[in-house]
Amino acid sequence: MRVAELETFRALMATGSARKAAALLRVTQPAVSQSLKRLETEAGFALFERLRGRLHPTPEAKALLTEVDRVFVGLSTIEHRLRSLREFGVEQLQIACYPAFGLGFMPRVLERFLNGGKTARMPQVSLQVLSSRDVRDRVAARGADFGLMADEVDTQGLESSVFARYPGVVVMKKGHPLARHKQVKPEQLAELPFIALNPEDASRHRLESELKRHGVELSVLVQTPYAASVCEMAAQGLGIGIVNQITALDYADRGIAIRKLSVDVSFTCLLVLPGGQVLSGVARSFLAAMRKQVQHDDQRIKEYLRSVS
């Protein structure tokens, strides 16, 4: 079975006429008829009924069209990839990142990387902000050069390392009573409306374990999978929450106060790569920009916390 025969079949399904299909494909009408005959011979059944000069698809033809369309979607993807390779070569970058680092941190890295580039032709970058599980799946399927994800998701089959680990910080609306303190203690969290990360989040497990040691139980008002949502709701005055420093930094000038937590509740960001994959030069350069940016952001949050009166 040749691709040309499948093209003929699609054209016939679209037009219902050998003459129109021939015009669409820019071939002769006999060529269309011969191509269809070969396909029907190989299939072992008729794909069209000939009635009053028109071709009417059989139920088998309609079922086949679904699969043929999938083939051509794949071919279209290949053609797009070929065009991209002609324009950019292999210097493309596919990144999958969970929201904690994908919404604020990654745009800062992209600004550093793209605007600070010294080459005339910069790579094409695809940044996909996904859940940690979807990041894992995307990288495992080699749909990304690398990914950043939280540490509660299994990394089996991937190469992984710690990209960043930070203590959690308390976020609240500016003017909240807790904002008078430079550091928040576990007992100060008791009975306050709390905006929590989802129960499966590893940092929430660590927080509840620490609070249990101090005899404190959270009064959870809302739970959400995303630190950005915690910050948004804290800015609206719905309650307080504990998030990673990188996400908190994104909201430092957006209506929230950030305070240290007296107990260590760490947030860990993992860098994951497909097993056995060698990173391209552009991917290595981007990782270097990421490491510089995370150091810069770490310094900014430390300066912010020192400035709290």
Backbone as CSV, one residue per row, in Angstrom:
resi,resn,N_x,N_y,N_z,CA_x,CA_y,CA_z,C_x,C_y,C_z
1,MET,0.852,-1.198,0.000,0.000,0.000,0.000,0.886,1.246,0.000
2,ARG,0.631,2.131,-0.941,1.437,3.325,-1.076,0.682,4.553,-0.566
3,VAL,1.431,5.556,-0.170,0.828,6.797,0.317,-0.029,7.425,-0.779
4,ALA,0.420,7.312,-2.047,-0.335,7.898,-3.159,-1.733,7.307,-3.257
5,GLU,-1.875,6.018,-2.969,-3.188,5.380,-3.015,-4.086,5.896,-1.887
6,LEU,-3.490,6.136,-0.736,-4.254,6.686,0.378,-4.663,8.131,0.083
7,GLU,-3.787,8.889,-0.572,-4.141,10.251,-0.981,-5.329,10.236,-1.947
8,THR,-5.292,9.292,-2.877,-6.408,9.159,-3.822,-7.701,8.840,-3.082
9,PHE,-7.618,7.922,-2.147,-8.792,7.538,-1.360,-9.371,8.747,-0.617
10,ARG,-8.531,9.547,0.022,-9.011,10.732,0.740,-9.660,11.726,-0.217
11,ALA,-9.037,11.898,-1.386,-9.590,12.836,-2.368,-10.959,12.366,-2.866
12,LEU,-11.107,11.068,-3.059,-12.387,10.523,-3.497,-13.445,10.663,-2.400
13,MET,-13.046,10.460,-1.173,-13.987,10.630,-0.060,-14.435,12.082,0.043
14,ALA,-13.546,13.009,-0.261,-13.862,14.425,-0.144,-14.716,14.926,-1.291
15,THR,-14.504,14.373,-2.494,-15.168,14.914,-3.691,-16.308,14.055,-4.211
16,GLY,-16.243,12.730,-3.993,-17.271,11.831,-4.507,-17.216,11.646,-6.004
17,SER,-16.099,12.022,-6.627,-16.004,11.952,-8.082,-14.557,11.731,-8.485
18,ALA,-14.334,10.772,-9.413,-12.980,10.527,-9.908,-12.459,11.741,-10.652
19,ARG,-13.337,12.417,-11.377,-12.906,13.606,-12.135,-12.448,14.716,-11.188
20,LYS,-13.248,14.976,-10.148,-12.895,16.030,-9.202,-11.659,15.646,-8.377
21,ALA,-11.559,14.373,-8.036,-10.384,13.919,-7.295,-9.122,14.085,-8.125
22,ALA,-9.230,13.786,-9.432,-8.083,13.951,-10.331,-7.664,15.411,-10.401
23,ALA,-8.638,16.324,-10.469,-8.328,17.751,-10.509,-7.680,18.200,-9.202
24,LEU,-8.179,17.680,-8.084,-7.629,18.037,-6.775,-6.178,17.585,-6.637
25,LEU,-5.917,16.371,-7.120,-4.569,15.807,-7.000,-3.653,16.188,-8.156
26,ARG,-4.242,16.811,-9.193,-3.486,17.211,-10.389,-2.882,15.995,-11.098
27,VAL,-3.725,14.992,-11.244,-3.344,13.794,-12.015,-4.500,13.514,-12.983
28,THR,-4.335,12.486,-13.824,-5.394,12.147,-14.777,-6.475,11.312,-14.096
29,GLN,-7.659,11.338,-14.685,-8.753,10.540,-14.143,-8.449,9.042,-14.206
30,PRO,-7.847,8.527,-15.299,-7.471,7.104,-15.305,-6.502,6.758,-14.173
31,ALA,-5.603,7.673,-13.839,-4.657,7.408,-12.750,-5.398,7.250,-11.424
32,VAL,-6.435,8.055,-11.219,-7.232,7.944,-10.005,-7.950,6.598,-9.978
33,SER,-8.549,6.211,-11.095,-9.278,4.942,-11.158,-8.350,3.757,-10.914
34,GLN,-7.161,3.794,-11.482,-6.201,2.696,-11.297,-5.729,2.618,-9.851
35,SER,-5.497,3.786,-9.247,-5.049,3.817,-7.854,-6.116,3.236,-6.939
36,LEU,-7.380,3.602,-7.179,-8.474,3.067,-6.376,-8.610,1.565,-6.572
37,LYS,-8.462,1.102,-7.806,-8.570,-0.330,-8.076,-7.509,-1.105,-7.313
38,ARG,-6.272,-0.590,-7.310,-5.197,-1.273,-6.571,-5.525,-1.334,-5.077
39,LEU,-6.044,-0.236,-4.528,-6.355,-0.202,-3.102,-7.473,-1.175,-2.760
40,GLU,-8.520,-1.238,-3.608,-9.623,-2.159,-3.346,-9.175,-3.605,-3.498
41,THR,-8.278,-3.853,-4.434,-7.762,-5.217,-4.611,-6.989,-5.647,-3.368
42,GLU,-6.173,-4.742,-2.854,-5.396,-5.078,-1.662,-6.294,-5.220,-0.442
43,ALA,-7.330,-4.384,-0.361,-8.252,-4.461,0.770,-9.103,-5.725,0.721
44,GLY,-9.468,-6.164,-0.489,-10.302,-7.347,-0.636,-11.784,-7.057,-0.580
45,PHE,-12.147,-5.777,-0.642,-13.569,-5.420,-0.669,-13.707,-4.053,-1.341
46,ALA,-14.935,-3.754,-1.754,-15.200,-2.491,-2.440,-15.246,-1.350,-1.430
47,LEU,-14.700,-0.220,-1.840,-14.717,0.974,-0.998,-15.785,1.970,-1.442
48,PHE,-16.231,1.836,-2.699,-17.234,2.756,-3.222,-18.251,1.997,-4.065
49,GLU,-19.473,2.482,-4.062,-20.497,2.011,-4.994,-20.667,3.070,-6.071
50,ARG,-20.735,2.640,-7.339,-20.865,3.564,-8.459,-22.341,3.707,-8.809
51,LEU,-22.908,4.885,-8.539,-24.327,5.134,-8.811,-24.472,6.447,-9.576
52,ARG,-25.000,6.341,-10.804,-25.278,7.512,-11.638,-24.089,8.479,-11.707
53,GLY,-22.937,7.935,-11.956,-21.749,8.744,-12.184,-21.068,9.274,-10.933
54,ARG,-21.575,8.886,-9.768,-20.936,9.336,-8.532,-20.482,8.130,-7.720
55,LEU,-19.477,8.386,-6.896,-18.942,7.341,-6.036,-19.495,7.541,-4.627
56,HIS,-20.162,6.520,-4.108,-20.735,6.577,-2.769,-19.930,5.656,-1.853
57,PRO,-19.325,6.190,-0.796,-18.483,5.357,0.072,-19.282,4.293,0.811
58,THR,-18.702,3.123,0.916,-19.300,2.037,1.684,-19.026,2.278,3.170
59,PRO,-19.745,1.580,4.065,-19.446,1.716,5.503,-17.985,1.396,5.811
60,GLU,-17.399,0.437,5.065,-15.992,0.090,5.275,-15.086,1.276,4.930
61,ALA,-15.450,1.996,3.867,-14.654,3.158,3.470,-14.693,4.238,4.550
62,LYS,-15.867,4.443,5.122,-15.989,5.456,6.172,-15.161,5.081,7.397
63,ALA,-15.165,3.784,7.720,-14.355,3.332,8.856,-12.870,3.482,8.559
64,LEU,-12.493,3.189,7.315,-11.085,3.292,6.924,-10.609,4.738,6.952
65,LEU,-11.491,5.667,6.603,-11.093,7.073,6.530,-10.549,7.576,7.864
66,THR,-11.131,7.121,8.962,-10.662,7.547,10.286,-9.188,7.219,10.462
67,GLU,-8.811,5.992,10.082,-7.419,5.582,10.235,-6.506,6.284,9.229
68,VAL,-7.004,6.483,8.023,-6.204,7.169,7.004,-5.939,8.609,7.420
69,ASP,-6.946,9.267,7.986,-6.751,10.642,8.453,-5.667,10.715,9.523
70,ARG,-5.619,9.705,10.386,-4.573,9.688,11.413,-3.192,9.584,10.787
71,VAL,-3.096,8.795,9.726,-1.811,8.687,9.026,-1.380,10.045,8.501
72,PHE,-2.324,10.781,7.909,-1.961,12.061,7.315,-1.708,13.141,8.350
73,VAL,-2.327,13.018,9.526,-1.959,13.917,10.626,-0.505,13.683,11.001
74,GLY,-0.120,12.408,11.073,1.276,12.087,11.357,2.217,12.605,10.290
75,LEU,1.825,12.458,9.032,2.655,12.968,7.939,2.772,14.483,7.998
76,SER,1.678,15.146,8.378,1.712,16.600,8.516,2.685,17.015,9.608
77,THR,2.705,16.259,10.708,3.647,16.541,11.791,5.080,16.391,11.309
78,ILE,5.322,15.344,10.529,6.670,15.114,9.990,7.068,16.260,9.062
79,GLU,6.133,16.696,8.206,6.436,17.805,7.304,6.747,19.077,8.080
80,HIS,5.985,19.321,9.157,6.248,20.494,9.985,7.629,20.396,10.622
81,ARG,7.972,19.208,11.095,9.284,19.008,11.708,10.398,19.227,10.690
82,LEU,10.198,18.764,9.472,11.202,18.965,8.430,11.396,20.450,8.123
83,ARG,10.280,21.185,8.066,10.392,22.627,7.824,11.146,23.311,8.954
84,SER,10.856,22.898,10.193,11.541,23.481,11.342,13.024,23.165,11.321
85,LEU,13.347,21.934,10.937,14.759,21.559,10.867,15.490,22.348,9.796
86,ARG,14.785,22.619,8.663,15.408,23.429,7.625,15.703,24.836,8.132
87,GLU,14.782,25.365,8.948,14.937,26.744,9.409,15.865,26.861,10.605
88,PHE,15.711,25.941,11.560,16.457,26.058,12.808,17.495,24.973,13.025
89,GLY,17.525,23.952,12.177,18.382,22.807,12.456,17.862,22.089,13.687
90,VAL,18.776,21.501,14.457,18.343,20.814,15.676,18.342,21.759,16.870
91,GLU,18.642,23.040,16.635,18.720,23.997,17.732,17.330,24.471,18.151
92,GLN,16.515,23.532,18.563,15.220,23.832,19.143,15.225,23.355,20.576
93,LEU,14.339,23.923,21.351,14.323,23.589,22.768,12.893,23.310,23.197
94,GLN,12.657,22.117,23.705,11.339,21.706,24.194,11.437,21.555,25.711
95,ILE,10.675,22.363,26.429,10.750,22.366,27.892,9.371,22.075,28.466
96,ALA,9.312,21.186,29.447,8.075,20.929,30.203,8.339,21.354,31.643
97,CYS,7.418,22.103,32.219,7.683,22.659,33.545,6.394,22.743,34.357
98,TYR,6.474,22.394,35.625,5.295,22.506,36.478,5.060,23.965,36.858
99,PRO,3.823,24.333,37.228,3.483,25.748,37.373,4.329,26.515,38.380
100,ALA,4.784,25.869,39.454,5.550,26.593,40.468,6.748,27.315,39.869
101,PHE,7.369,26.725,38.844,8.518,27.349,38.195,8.192,27.811,36.772
102,GLY,7.034,27.412,36.262,6.729,27.712,34.870,6.072,29.054,34.630
103,LEU,5.409,29.619,35.654,4.624,30.832,35.439,5.438,32.110,35.595
104,GLY,6.388,32.134,36.498,7.192,33.331,36.709,8.666,33.107,36.451
105,PHE,9.185,32.030,36.999,10.616,31.753,36.896,11.061,31.541,35.450
106,MET,10.366,30.658,34.726,10.780,30.355,33.360,10.731,31.572,32.433
107,PRO,9.693,32.415,32.497,9.752,33.637,31.691,10.969,34.508,32.004
108,ARG,11.383,34.548,33.285,12.584,35.315,33.625,13.831,34.674,33.002
109,VAL,13.868,33.348,33.007,15.002,32.657,32.378,15.019,32.928,30.875
110,LEU,13.844,32.877,30.251,13.768,33.114,28.808,14.240,34.522,28.456
111,GLU,13.882,35.500,29.286,14.360,36.859,29.035,15.882,36.920,29.143
112,ARG,16.431,36.266,30.142,17.885,36.231,30.321,18.565,35.521,29.153
113,PHE,17.962,34.422,28.723,18.573,33.580,27.694,18.448,34.188,26.302
114,LEU,17.239,34.617,25.941,17.004,35.105,24.588,17.533,36.517,24.377
115,ASN,17.305,37.399,25.341,17.776,38.772,25.179,19.264,38.914,25.451
116,GLY,19.802,37.944,26.165,21.231,37.996,26.449,22.062,37.168,25.495
117,GLY,21.402,36.569,24.479,22.117,35.709,23.532,23.084,36.486,22.662
118,LYS,24.152,35.825,22.313,25.185,36.478,21.506,25.205,35.975,20.072
119,THR,24.318,35.030,19.757,24.287,34.498,18.399,23.205,35.198,17.592
120,ALA,23.402,35.259,16.288,22.450,35.953,15.418,21.134,35.202,15.330
121,ARG,21.194,33.885,15.348,19.975,33.086,15.197,19.686,32.349,16.490
122,MET,18.644,32.755,17.169,18.296,32.145,18.439,17.390,30.938,18.199
123,PRO,17.415,29.991,19.107,16.599,28.786,18.916,15.121,29.065,19.117
124,GLN,14.312,28.206,18.548,12.880,28.234,18.788,12.608,27.478,20.083
125,VAL,11.874,28.096,20.993,11.633,27.507,22.312,10.153,27.181,22.474
126,SER,9.876,25.983,22.961,8.516,25.594,23.329,8.495,25.353,24.832
127,LEU,7.741,26.176,25.561,7.594,26.022,27.009,6.177,25.553,27.291
128,GLN,6.052,24.320,27.792,4.744,23.758,28.138,4.628,23.689,29.654
129,VAL,3.667,24.450,30.220,3.449,24.448,31.668,2.376,23.403,31.978
130,LEU,2.787,22.359,32.701,1.950,21.187,32.919,2.004,20.781,34.380
131,SER,1.111,19.884,34.780,1.219,19.291,36.109,2.494,18.449,36.170
132,SER,2.957,18.176,37.383,4.190,17.387,37.521,4.053,16.015,36.868
133,ARG,2.891,15.396,36.985,2.696,14.085,36.356,2.780,14.191,34.837
134,ASP,2.201,15.253,34.293,2.264,15.438,32.841,3.680,15.783,32.387
135,VAL,4.417,16.508,33.216,5.833,16.768,32.903,6.583,15.444,32.822
136,ARG,6.371,14.597,33.819,7.022,13.286,33.833,6.701,12.500,32.568
137,ASP,5.414,12.483,32.205,5.000,11.718,31.032,5.569,12.317,29.746
138,ARG,5.578,13.647,29.659,6.091,14.306,28.446,7.579,14.015,28.266
139,VAL,8.334,14.089,29.352,9.775,13.836,29.260,10.030,12.364,28.971
140,ALA,9.281,11.468,29.624,9.456,10.034,29.397,9.177,9.664,27.946
141,ALA,8.227,10.358,27.306,7.899,10.104,25.908,8.835,10.843,24.954
142,ARG,9.858,11.501,25.515,10.833,12.282,24.738,10.165,13.413,23.966
143,GLY,9.109,13.951,24.553,8.458,15.119,23.985,9.035,16.412,24.509
144,ALA,10.045,16.312,25.368,10.722,17.491,25.899,12.190,17.147,26.113
145,ASP,13.052,18.146,25.949,14.480,17.937,26.211,14.723,17.694,27.689
146,PHE,13.977,18.402,28.522,14.065,18.203,29.966,12.833,18.814,30.603
147,GLY,12.667,18.570,31.895,11.513,19.107,32.594,11.853,19.458,34.028
148,LEU,11.020,20.310,34.618,11.081,20.605,36.047,9.772,20.172,36.666
149,MET,9.846,19.467,37.801,8.641,18.933,38.433,8.840,18.823,39.930
150,ALA,7.730,18.650,40.646,7.794,18.461,42.093,8.268,17.052,42.413
151,ASP,8.645,16.850,43.661,9.297,15.590,44.033,8.340,14.499,44.476
152,GLU,7.015,14.752,44.416,6.103,13.686,44.845,5.771,12.703,43.733
153,VAL,6.232,12.974,42.521,5.924,12.119,41.377,7.102,11.178,41.099
154,ASP,6.786,9.930,40.823,7.802,8.913,40.561,8.633,9.270,39.325
155,THR,9.945,9.108,39.433,10.847,9.438,38.320,11.475,8.188,37.702
156,GLN,10.911,7.015,37.962,11.473,5.787,37.419,11.553,5.858,35.892
157,GLY,12.705,5.489,35.349,12.927,5.523,33.913,13.480,6.834,33.402
158,LEU,13.567,7.831,34.282,14.120,9.135,33.914,15.426,9.383,34.658
159,GLU,16.239,10.247,34.115,17.387,10.746,34.850,16.933,11.970,35.630
160,SER,17.178,12.000,36.928,16.677,13.092,37.742,17.734,13.577,38.723
161,SER,17.635,14.848,39.061,18.517,15.447,40.068,17.780,16.622,40.683
162,VAL,18.217,17.050,41.847,17.594,18.192,42.508,18.063,19.470,41.823
163,PHE,17.101,20.233,41.309,17.443,21.519,40.696,17.451,22.626,41.741
164,ALA,16.481,22.607,42.644,16.406,23.619,43.698,15.660,23.044,44.893
165,ARG,16.087,23.458,46.078,15.365,23.077,47.299,15.333,24.301,48.206
166,TYR,14.119,24.709,48.577,13.948,25.908,49.381,13.055,25.631,50.581
167,PRO,13.275,26.385,51.674,12.297,26.325,52.766,11.017,27.028,52.342
168,GLY,9.893,26.531,52.822,8.635,27.179,52.517,8.506,28.504,53.241
169,VAL,7.735,29.409,52.677,7.474,30.698,53.315,5.962,30.867,53.455
170,VAL,5.572,31.700,54.412,4.162,31.963,54.675,3.729,33.175,53.855
171,VAL,2.625,33.033,53.143,2.096,34.154,52.358,0.728,34.551,52.897
172,MET,0.476,35.849,52.868,-0.783,36.391,53.395,-1.019,37.747,52.757
173,LYS,-2.222,38.262,52.872,-2.515,39.587,52.352,-1.773,40.637,53.166
174,LYS,-1.286,41.661,52.474,-0.624,42.748,53.189,-1.585,43.339,54.221
175,GLY,-1.068,43.577,55.427,-1.902,44.074,56.511,-2.460,42.987,57.399
176,HIS,-2.232,41.717,57.037,-2.693,40.616,57.887,-1.975,40.691,59.242
177,PRO,-2.655,40.330,60.324,-2.016,40.399,61.653,-0.691,39.657,61.741
178,LEU,-0.551,38.533,61.044,0.710,37.790,61.092,1.856,38.557,60.434
179,ALA,1.528,39.518,59.572,2.571,40.270,58.873,3.384,41.142,59.823
180,ARG,2.937,41.302,61.086,3.705,42.068,62.064,4.945,41.315,62.525
181,HIS,4.966,40.012,62.258,6.078,39.183,62.722,7.072,38.928,61.585
182,LYS,8.358,38.877,61.938,9.367,38.549,60.928,9.359,37.058,60.639
183,GLN,8.915,36.270,61.619,8.897,34.814,61.488,7.614,34.279,62.105
184,VAL,7.029,33.300,61.429,5.769,32.723,61.894,6.049,31.367,62.531
185,LYS,5.484,31.159,63.709,5.664,29.903,64.428,4.464,28.988,64.188
186,PRO,4.637,27.680,64.347,3.531,26.739,64.091,2.255,27.078,64.848
187,GLU,2.384,27.436,66.128,1.182,27.711,66.922,0.410,28.927,66.417
188,GLN,1.083,29.798,65.668,0.389,30.965,65.115,-0.484,30.609,63.907
189,LEU,-0.281,29.420,63.383,-1.089,28.972,62.248,-2.416,28.358,62.678
190,ALA,-2.495,27.972,63.947,-3.693,27.280,64.435,-4.922,28.166,64.324
191,GLU,-5.999,27.571,63.855,-7.322,28.181,63.784,-7.449,29.303,62.762
192,LEU,-6.384,29.654,62.044,-6.493,30.640,60.977,-6.954,29.964,59.686
193,PRO,-7.782,30.610,58.885,-8.163,30.009,57.591,-6.907,29.736,56.772
194,PHE,-6.771,28.486,56.343,-5.530,28.080,55.676,-5.824,27.625,54.254
195,ILE,-5.006,28.106,53.321,-5.106,27.699,51.916,-3.997,26.679,51.679
196,ALA,-4.367,25.431,51.493,-3.397,24.343,51.477,-3.172,23.808,50.067
197,LEU,-1.988,23.283,49.846,-1.742,22.498,48.647,-2.448,21.155,48.798
198,ASN,-2.657,20.461,47.719,-3.415,19.204,47.747,-2.770,18.172,48.668
199,PRO,-3.557,17.245,49.177,-3.034,16.258,50.127,-1.870,15.429,49.598
200,GLU,-1.812,15.192,48.269,-0.727,14.367,47.731,0.589,15.127,47.607
201,ASP,0.561,16.443,47.809,1.781,17.246,47.666,2.774,16.880,48.771
202,ALA,4.018,16.604,48.394,5.028,16.170,49.364,5.297,17.243,50.410
203,SER,5.277,18.515,50.008,5.535,19.581,50.976,4.405,19.681,52.007
204,ARG,3.173,19.362,51.594,2.082,19.384,52.572,2.276,18.271,53.590
205,HIS,2.745,17.122,53.143,3.039,16.043,54.095,4.076,16.501,55.107
206,ARG,5.125,17.179,54.618,6.179,17.651,55.516,5.638,18.700,56.491
207,LEU,4.769,19.590,55.984,4.190,20.620,56.853,3.347,19.989,57.953
208,GLU,2.458,19.085,57.586,1.572,18.493,58.589,2.347,17.658,59.593
209,SER,3.435,17.030,59.140,4.277,16.270,60.065,4.919,17.191,61.095
210,GLU,5.426,18.347,60.641,6.041,19.309,61.559,5.005,19.880,62.520
211,LEU,3.833,20.228,62.000,2.803,20.812,62.855,2.301,19.816,63.891
212,LYS,2.250,18.559,63.503,1.808,17.519,64.441,2.752,17.441,65.634
213,ARG,4.048,17.617,65.348,5.043,17.595,66.431,4.806,18.723,67.429
214,HIS,4.199,19.821,66.940,3.928,20.972,67.803,2.475,21.007,68.285
215,GLY,1.743,19.949,67.998,0.356,19.869,68.456,-0.567,20.834,67.749
216,VAL,-0.248,21.172,66.500,-1.042,22.136,65.744,-1.748,21.422,64.602
217,GLU,-3.018,21.749,64.396,-3.790,21.219,63.279,-4.291,22.367,62.430
218,LEU,-4.161,22.233,61.113,-4.566,23.295,60.202,-6.085,23.377,60.075
219,SER,-6.586,24.578,59.881,-8.006,24.797,59.564,-8.090,25.083,58.068
220,VAL,-8.107,24.019,57.277,-8.038,24.172,55.825,-9.350,24.713,55.282
221,LEU,-9.260,25.850,54.615,-10.424,26.469,53.990,-10.555,26.030,52.533
222,VAL,-9.420,26.043,51.817,-9.367,25.660,50.403,-8.098,24.869,50.186
223,GLN,-8.156,23.883,49.302,-6.936,23.202,48.881,-6.850,23.218,47.359
224,THR,-5.641,23.298,46.864,-5.408,23.488,45.435,-4.072,22.843,45.064
225,PRO,-3.901,22.415,43.808,-2.623,21.804,43.427,-1.521,22.819,43.159
226,TYR,-1.854,24.115,43.045,-0.879,25.074,42.546,-0.544,26.152,43.569
227,ALA,0.772,26.378,43.751,1.231,27.426,44.665,0.772,28.799,44.199
228,ALA,0.708,29.006,42.882,0.240,30.294,42.363,-1.192,30.570,42.815
229,SER,-2.027,29.534,42.861,-3.409,29.713,43.318,-3.443,30.058,44.804
230,VAL,-2.546,29.462,45.580,-2.453,29.802,47.006,-2.156,31.297,47.152
231,CYS,-1.179,31.781,46.374,-0.803,33.195,46.460,-1.933,34.110,46.010
232,GLU,-2.621,33.736,44.947,-3.738,34.550,44.459,-4.816,34.658,45.529
233,MET,-5.160,33.539,46.163,-6.206,33.559,47.180,-5.750,34.281,48.441
234,ALA,-4.464,34.154,48.781,-3.929,34.895,49.920,-4.016,36.396,49.659
235,ALA,-3.714,36.819,48.429,-3.788,38.241,48.069,-5.211,38.773,48.172
236,GLN,-6.218,37.880,47.997,-7.614,38.271,48.121,-8.091,38.274,49.574
237,GLY,-7.215,37.862,50.498,-7.569,37.861,51.908,-8.352,36.651,52.365
238,LEU,-8.329,35.580,51.563,-9.091,34.387,51.942,-8.433,33.609,53.083
239,GLY,-7.139,33.768,53.257,-6.442,33.035,54.297,-4.952,33.146,54.095
240,ILE,-4.225,32.290,54.795,-2.772,32.250,54.663,-2.383,30.909,54.037
241,GLY,-1.170,30.828,53.525,-0.693,29.581,52.935,0.809,29.500,53.029
242,ILE,1.322,28.340,52.703,2.771,28.126,52.698,3.158,27.597,51.327
243,VAL,4.077,28.309,50.683,4.483,27.981,49.317,5.996,28.048,49.194
244,ASN,6.484,27.653,48.014,7.922,27.760,47.760,8.306,29.217,47.515
245,GLN,9.566,29.536,47.757,10.030,30.921,47.665,9.945,31.481,46.251
246,ILE,10.166,30.636,45.240,10.164,31.116,43.860,8.794,31.648,43.476
247,THR,7.741,30.894,43.812,6.389,31.359,43.508,6.038,32.574,44.335
248,ALA,6.411,32.583,45.614,6.129,33.736,46.474,6.764,35.001,45.901
249,LEU,7.967,34.872,45.375,8.673,36.017,44.798,7.872,36.646,43.666
250,ASP,7.168,35.819,42.882,6.351,36.343,41.776,5.266,37.284,42.278
251,TYR,4.875,37.149,43.557,3.751,37.919,44.103,4.187,38.960,45.126
252,ALA,5.488,39.169,45.258,5.995,40.094,46.282,5.470,41.510,46.086
253,ASP,5.217,41.895,44.841,4.698,43.238,44.545,3.243,43.195,44.100
254,ARG,2.553,42.138,44.484,1.180,41.966,44.002,0.195,41.722,45.139
255,GLY,0.422,42.400,46.252,-0.582,42.403,47.322,-0.405,41.368,48.402
256,ILE,0.729,40.675,48.446,0.933,39.719,49.538,2.162,40.099,50.362
257,ALA,2.139,39.659,51.599,3.304,39.743,52.472,3.896,38.347,52.588
258,ILE,5.218,38.272,52.653,5.929,36.994,52.722,6.719,36.963,54.029
259,ARG,6.581,35.886,54.772,7.297,35.761,56.033,7.941,34.378,56.160
260,LYS,9.026,34.329,56.898,9.689,33.050,57.168,8.799,32.181,58.051
261,LEU,9.008,30.887,57.950,8.368,29.912,58.829,9.436,29.360,59.752
262,SER,9.148,29.277,61.038,10.179,28.900,62.010,10.589,27.439,61.910
263,VAL,9.755,26.588,61.293,10.116,25.181,61.114,10.440,24.938,59.644
264,ASP,11.247,23.938,59.388,11.705,23.668,58.024,10.685,22.810,57.280
265,VAL,10.023,23.419,56.309,9.127,22.700,55.407,9.661,22.948,54.003
266,SER,10.454,22.027,53.508,11.164,22.269,52.253,10.287,21.967,51.038
267,PHE,10.590,22.674,49.960,9.999,22.447,48.645,11.144,22.063,47.714
268,THR,10.980,20.938,47.026,12.049,20.430,46.169,11.602,20.408,44.718
269,CYS,12.411,20.977,43.851,12.170,20.979,42.404,13.182,20.040,41.752
270,LEU,12.676,19.084,40.989,13.536,18.113,40.329,13.724,18.474,38.854
271,LEU,14.934,18.287,38.373,15.243,18.374,36.945,15.215,16.953,36.400
272,VAL,14.400,16.707,35.370,14.290,15.357,34.816,14.604,15.383,33.323
273,LEU,15.285,14.319,32.883,15.654,14.165,31.484,15.295,12.764,31.031
274,PRO,15.033,12.571,29.741,14.818,11.206,29.239,16.057,10.358,29.510
275,GLY,15.849,9.108,29.879,16.958,8.226,30.175,17.912,8.074,28.998
276,GLY,19.187,8.292,29.230,20.204,8.079,28.202,20.297,9.161,27.153
277,GLN,19.558,10.251,27.306,19.581,11.304,26.277,20.741,12.254,26.509
278,VAL,21.429,12.603,25.439,22.501,13.590,25.493,21.907,14.950,25.158
279,LEU,22.093,15.926,26.036,21.533,17.247,25.809,22.251,17.973,24.679
280,SER,21.471,18.707,23.893,22.055,19.529,22.837,22.787,20.709,23.450
281,GLY,23.585,21.382,22.631,24.308,22.550,23.109,23.374,23.636,23.593
282,VAL,22.258,23.855,22.872,21.329,24.908,23.285,20.638,24.543,24.593
283,ALA,20.347,23.261,24.814,19.730,22.838,26.077,20.697,23.054,27.236
284,ARG,21.977,22.750,27.032,22.972,22.971,28.097,23.101,24.459,28.412
285,SER,23.062,25.292,27.371,23.154,26.742,27.584,21.942,27.245,28.364
286,PHE,20.760,26.696,28.037,19.556,27.133,28.734,19.592,26.702,30.195
287,LEU,20.088,25.503,30.461,20.210,25.052,31.853,21.148,25.957,32.634
288,ALA,22.206,26.413,31.987,23.123,27.338,32.653,22.406,28.643,33.008
289,ALA,21.557,29.133,32.084,20.773,30.340,32.357,19.791,30.101,33.500
290,MET,19.210,28.911,33.564,18.290,28.575,34.654,19.008,28.608,35.997
291,ARG,20.208,28.082,36.043,20.953,28.039,37.311,21.349,29.448,37.754
292,LYS,21.697,30.303,36.805,22.016,31.690,37.159,20.772,32.408,37.681
293,GLN,19.639,32.144,37.037,18.404,32.816,37.449,17.946,32.356,38.821
294,VAL,18.095,31.076,39.115,17.644,30.583,40.417,18.530,31.157,41.523
295,GLN,19.813,31.364,41.248,20.690,32.015,42.229,20.275,33.474,42.432
296,HIS,19.943,34.142,41.318,19.506,35.537,41.397,18.205,35.654,42.186
297,ASP,17.252,34.764,41.914,15.973,34.807,42.620,16.150,34.496,44.100
298,ASP,17.053,33.576,44.410,17.326,33.237,45.804,17.847,34.458,46.553
299,GLN,18.720,35.202,45.897,19.257,36.412,46.526,18.159,37.457,46.732
300,ARG,17.261,37.579,45.762,16.165,38.555,45.868,15.230,38.240,47.032
301,ILE,14.891,36.949,47.200,13.968,36.608,48.282,14.640,36.780,49.637
302,LYS,15.943,36.516,49.696,16.666,36.718,50.957,16.692,38.198,51.324
303,GLU,16.911,39.052,50.314,16.904,40.496,50.569,15.523,40.964,51.012
304,TYR,14.490,40.412,50.418,13.123,40.770,50.805,12.887,40.399,52.266
305,LEU,13.238,39.183,52.648,12.977,38.733,54.010,13.810,39.500,55.026
306,ARG,15.032,39.915,54.647,15.845,40.720,55.555,15.241,42.107,55.753
307,SER,14.532,42.583,54.711,13.983,43.937,54.775,12.723,44.043,55.625
308,VAL,12.140,42.896,55.993,10.894,42.914,56.771,11.176,43.499,58.153
309,SER,10.441,44.526,58.503,10.676,45.188,59.795,9.892,44.494,60.915
